Every structure is written in structure tokens, then in C-alpha cells.
């Protein structure tokens, strides 16, 4: 029985295949694609515990991407999870201070986005062939820091594609920005905007929903698709690493078959924790999904009150990838807890668009029992980095520190000390200034690349290639535009 996809806003539930959903990225009605049902794992946890990362990924992806052949899927998986990763395990688990840190930053751009964005180009090109697409695919993406570089690295010089990445000019770390503006590839274009991430993301969504622009692109031989986590081709590969983490704990006898675990995820856009929710619904024994926010605590407030309200000050923090007030992927969860009722979801999303907020029903809130939300202040985030380093010698980045801090709050509140996996979403080398400043304020006067070497020395970890290669790399992208000029810039790049 194949799994098809429907829009979260389509009450007629018109179904399309996985490959069609991957190509489109966003539904025509502005909704997100969700599977018609969430499949159950068809291999036992014991069987999965004996598999490599690539084999586990296949067992997960085959259940969701049912119009791909075994040969096509294995080609995509093996092309993605190869020597680009600096560890054979792809996603190692490191035990520190009572929790297992799932290191998702061993790919080409040292952030968890590599886990999905290294495979998305292969899924997309395969999807284009399957659907006889003749146009060049234009990947249009907004980034709060990590998605941009990971997407650029994935799509650079991929035949039949162009990629345009928008980022908030003053809203990412210096190293994140340098990774993007030095990106090679004739098909790549990086644009800073004079605004924040939510404005970049809204601008991208408006272009996706512009029918006249789509017709203009088609005439010129182009069509848009997305590399943001709104694309189901991003979300599905993320499910695999939660399944792998549990399988690895089982294989190493850290848990017994069927023991439940908790999962902590630092998140702004909600995609990474939604992948864990899907894994739980596939049968993975996850008890609590612990949603960790920074001072932009819109998700914490949602889980606390049932109201989602983006009408608040936008705060720039040291965990910039989470500086988000419109959590796009939350829409998928809303659709599911509304009993897969697209009309209920569409009404709520319209309310968010027009008033900046919406409130779910008590019945929908009851469906969120498996979630726990909390947040960490800037001070608490820095303290989590310093304390973990002083106690164990292990150094984490600012986003992972948000998760670590929230996990400690959860334990203090509940007394629940069951086996816990914390999603470690970026290398500390990506945020050296904030990380080293948290360990010792004396480091705050040093230059970024001096801090890189000191972090390597302190943590006894080799400087990643992703950092080494940008030390002296040429700046290739220096375009900065107003928010209102985003569309014009895309057209200019495409020569339309």
C-alpha cells in the first residue's frame, strides 16, 4: 500500500505522490504536504540495532517515499551519507552528564541540516526524472543560519538546478555568514536582506504562492522548489536519525528492547522535533518530546497556553538558528491534532496570517500530552555550556545548550530520569565567540579564527574542514537588498 501526500489546507484531500510533493515543496494553497498516514516500522528494533546508518535510513525512507524504487532510494542514501561526513557512524552518540548527545553536525557544513540537505538534491533530481520535468528547478530558501549553507553545499553545481538563499544580514553568526558568502558554484546565489528571518521566510512563501511569477518562470524554463524544512523531502530523512539513535542505544545495551526514552530538541521552526514525533508515531518507544526554545519562546508559550502568538518583540540571541516567531512546521502538527481536518487547520493559519495568533481547542491540547515545552534565557544558555565543560570537558554549541538547560529544568520539575537523547544540532565551532565567551569571558576580545584554534585546544577536537576552508576563502556573494526587493533579485539572477 503506497503512501501519498495531501496538503494541510486541502479539505478535498487531493493526493499526490512523494516525488511530486518533493518537487513542489509547498502546496498550491499555501499548505504543507503530509503523508496520508504515518507508516509503522516494519523491522524490529532488534533488527535495526544491527544496521548501519545508511541501512536504517533506507528502512525509514522506503516507508514514506513509496514511489521510489529500492535502487533509486539506495542510490540517494549512499550518495548522501558518504565521505562528506567526518565520522563513519554519521550521527554518533556521546554520553555526558546523564544524557546522550546525538551529534548531528558531522556533515559538510557542521550542522544538523546536513543530515537532510545532503540527500535532498538526490531525491529532487530523481523526482524530476520520475515526473518528466524539463524545467530547471530553482531552489528558493530562507535561512536563519544553517539551512542556507547546507542547501548551498548540497545543490552547488548540481545539473538542472539553481539555488537562491536569503538570510537576515545581521541575524546570523560571523562564521555562518562567511560559510554562505564564500560558497562556490555557478548556480548559487546568496542574498542578505535588511530584515529578520521571519521576513525572509514570508518573502519566500509569497514568491511560491505568486501564480503570475510561476507562469513567468515556466515560460523561461524554470520552476520553484524549496529546500526549507517545509519540504517533505527534508522532513522524512530527519526521522531516520531518531530511529538510528534508539537502535544504537539498544545495540550497545544502554536500553532494553521496548524501553521508552525521552528526546530533547532545540527548535525554532519545529521541523526537527516534528521528525521525532513522526518517529514516535511509527512505533519508536519515545515517551516525552521535550521542545526547547530560546528567548523567542513562542513555542514554549504555545505548549503552556494553547495559544500561538507571534505578536511580540523579535529577539536576536546567541542561538540564531532558533530566532524564529513563525514556526512553519508546527502547521503539520496542528493538522494531525485536529484529526487531519484541513478546514480546521486552514482557519487557524488564516488567523495567524491576519491577526498574528490562533488558539487551539481543549481537545487538540489533549493530543499534545507527549510534548513538554520550556525555554532557556541567554544567561542560562551560557551557563549550560560552561557547566557541562567544567564537569565533563565536553563542549556544546549554543543551540544544544538551550536543549541541555531545558532538559535540566524538565528533570528538576518532574523527577523523570529515564534514558534521554539530546539532539546536538551544530558544532561549537560554528558559534565560537558565544561558546568561548560562555566558558570564560576573557575570550570575548579575541578574533573569531583565534577562538577557533583555542576551542580546538580546549575541547581536544580537530578543527572541522568546514571551518578550515573558509579562513581564507574569497567572498563570492555580497548582495544585500530590502525585503520588498527579494522577488526582483531572484528574477535578476535568473535573467528574467
Secondary structure as UniProt FT lines:
FT   STRAND          5..7
FT   TURN            8..9
FT   TURN            11..12
FT   HELIX           18..24
FT   TURN            28..29
FT   STRAND          33..35
FT   HELIX           45..48
FT   TURN            49..50
FT   HELIX           53..64
FT   TURN            66..67
FT   HELIX           70..80
FT   TURN            83..84
FT   TURN            88..89
FT   STRAND          93..96
FT   TURN            97..98
FT   STRAND          99..103
FT   TURN            108..109
FT   HELIX           113..130
FT   TURN            131..132
FT   STRAND          136..143
FT   HELIX           146..155
FT   TURN            156..157
FT   TURN            159..160
FT   STRAND          161..168
FT   TURN            169..170
FT   HELIX           174..181
FT   TURN            186..187
FT   STRAND          188..193
FT   HELIX           197..208
FT   HELIX           211..219
FT   TURN            220..221
FT   STRAND          222..225
FT   TURN            229..230
FT   HELIX           232..251
FT   TURN            252..253
FT   TURN            257..258
FT   STRAND          261..266
FT   HELIX           271..281
FT   TURN            282..283
FT   STRAND          286..293
FT   HELIX           298..305
FT   STRAND          307..309
FT   HELIX           320..322
FT   TURN            328..329
FT   HELIX           330..337
FT   TURN            338..339
FT   HELIX           342..355
FT   STRAND          357..359
FT   HELIX           362..366
FT   TURN            367..370
FT   STRAND          371..375
FT   HELIX           378..392
FT   HELIX           398..414
FT   STRAND          420..424
FT   HELIX           428..431
FT   HELIX           432..439
FT   HELIX           441..445
FT   HELIX           448..459
FT   HELIX           465..468
FT   TURN            469..470
FT   STRAND          479..481
FT   HELIX           483..485
FT   HELIX           486..494
//
